[in-house]
Amino acid sequence: MTGLDIAEVAHRAGVPASTLRFYEEKGLIASVGRRGLRRQYDPGVLERLALIGLGRTAGFSLDEIARMFAPDGQPRIDRQMLAAKAEELDRRIRELGVLRDSLRHAAACPAPSHMECSTFRRLLRAVVSGAVAVPRKRAPGPP
């Protein structure tokens, strides 16, 4: 069986080749050899990359995703971890709903100043208390 060239995998998976090399460095995927200087991958890497992408989209760290694979490379997904992440997403969705509604109100509020708007001030208090999480920018670096 011939492998897929790194460029083909990058194209089909929708990720840059640098991400594939980084994932390989982290032990998330493995090349099956080289053709010249170019890494070759087993076609099954595409499914593995889809699982990694799904995990990243759901908010799992690469270390958490790495633990979702058995030593033989087969998925070994902890159902409790999935349930906990779903609860975390539910909480974040509720927070974002409150944030959205508060911002919409503040945009249309007839108060002369946002600081005179009780809804906007409640939003500020919620942010200060930590009841509404303020998203932090991810540090630049690999995916």
C-alpha positions in Angstrom: 0.0 0.0 0.0 1.4 3.4 -0.9 1.2 6.2 1.6 -0.2 9.7 1.2 2.3 12.5 0.6 2.3 15.2 3.4 1.0 17.8 0.9 -1.9 15.5 0.0 -2.8 14.9 3.6 -2.5 18.6 4.4 -4.8 19.4 1.5 -7.4 16.7 2.3 -7.4 17.4 6.0 -7.5 21.2 5.6 -4.4 21.9 7.8 -1.0 23.2 6.9 1.9 20.8 6.6 3.5 22.5 9.6 0.5 21.4 11.7 1.1 17.8 10.5 4.7 18.0 11.5 3.8 19.5 14.9 1.2 16.8 15.5 3.8 14.2 14.6 6.3 15.9 17.0 3.6 15.6 19.8 3.0 12.0 19.0 -0.6 12.5 17.8 0.1 11.1 14.3 3.0 9.2 12.8 4.4 9.1 9.3 5.0 5.7 7.7 8.1 6.7 5.9 9.5 9.1 3.3 9.5 9.4 -0.4 12.5 11.5 -1.0 12.4 14.3 1.6 8.6 14.2 1.9 6.8 12.4 4.7 4.3 9.7 3.8 1.2 8.8 5.9 -1.1 5.9 6.0 -4.6 6.9 4.6 -6.0 6.2 8.1 -4.3 9.4 9.3 -7.2 11.4 7.7 -9.7 9.8 10.2 -7.3 10.4 13.1 -6.9 14.1 12.0 -10.7 14.4 11.8 -10.8 13.2 15.5 -8.1 15.6 16.5 -9.9 18.4 14.7 -13.2 17.5 16.4 -11.4 17.5 19.8 -9.8 20.9 19.1 -13.1 22.3 18.1 -14.7 21.0 21.3 -12.0 22.7 23.3 -9.8 19.8 24.3 -6.1 20.4 24.6 -3.7 18.4 22.5 -2.5 16.6 25.6 -6.2 15.6 26.3 -6.6 14.5 22.7 -3.4 12.4 22.9 -4.9 10.5 25.8 -7.9 9.7 23.6 -5.7 7.3 21.6 -4.5 3.8 22.8 -0.9 3.0 22.2 -1.8 1.1 19.0 -3.3 4.4 17.7 -7.0 3.3 18.0 -9.4 5.8 19.6 -9.9 5.2 23.3 -12.2 8.0 24.2 -13.2 8.5 27.8 -17.0 9.0 27.9 -16.8 10.8 31.2 -14.4 13.3 29.7 -16.8 13.9 26.8 -19.7 14.4 29.3 -17.7 16.9 31.3 -16.7 18.8 28.2 -20.4 18.9 27.1 -21.3 20.3 30.5 -18.5 22.9 30.2 -19.8 23.8 26.7 -23.4 24.2 28.1 -22.1 26.5 30.8 -20.2 28.6 28.2 -23.3 28.7 25.9 -25.3 30.1 28.8 -22.6 32.7 29.5 -22.5 33.7 25.9 -26.3 34.0 25.7 -26.2 36.4 28.7 -23.4 38.3 27.2 -25.2 38.5 23.8 -28.4 39.7 25.3 -26.7 42.2 27.5 -24.8 43.7 24.6 -27.9 43.9 22.5 -29.7 45.7 25.3 -26.8 48.1 25.8 -26.7 48.8 22.0 -30.4 49.9 22.1 -30.6 51.2 25.6 -32.1 54.7 25.9 -29.9 55.6 28.9 -27.7 58.6 28.1 -24.6 56.6 29.1 -23.9 52.9 29.3 -22.8 53.5 32.8 -26.3 54.7 33.6 -27.8 51.5 32.2 -28.6 49.0 35.0 -28.4 46.0 32.6 -24.9 47.1 31.4 -23.8 47.6 35.0 -25.1 44.1 35.9 -23.0 42.8 33.0 -19.9 44.6 34.3 -20.5 43.2 37.8 -20.9 39.7 36.4 -17.6 40.0 34.6 -15.8 41.3 37.7 -17.3 38.5 39.9 -16.3 35.9 37.3 -19.9 34.9 36.7 -19.4 35.7 33.0 -16.0 34.5 31.7 -14.1 36.9 29.5 -12.5 35.0 26.7 -8.7 35.3 26.7 -6.7 35.4 23.5 -4.7 32.3 22.8 -1.0 32.8 22.9 0.6 32.7 19.4 2.2 29.4 18.5 1.5 26.0 17.0 -2.1 24.9 16.5 
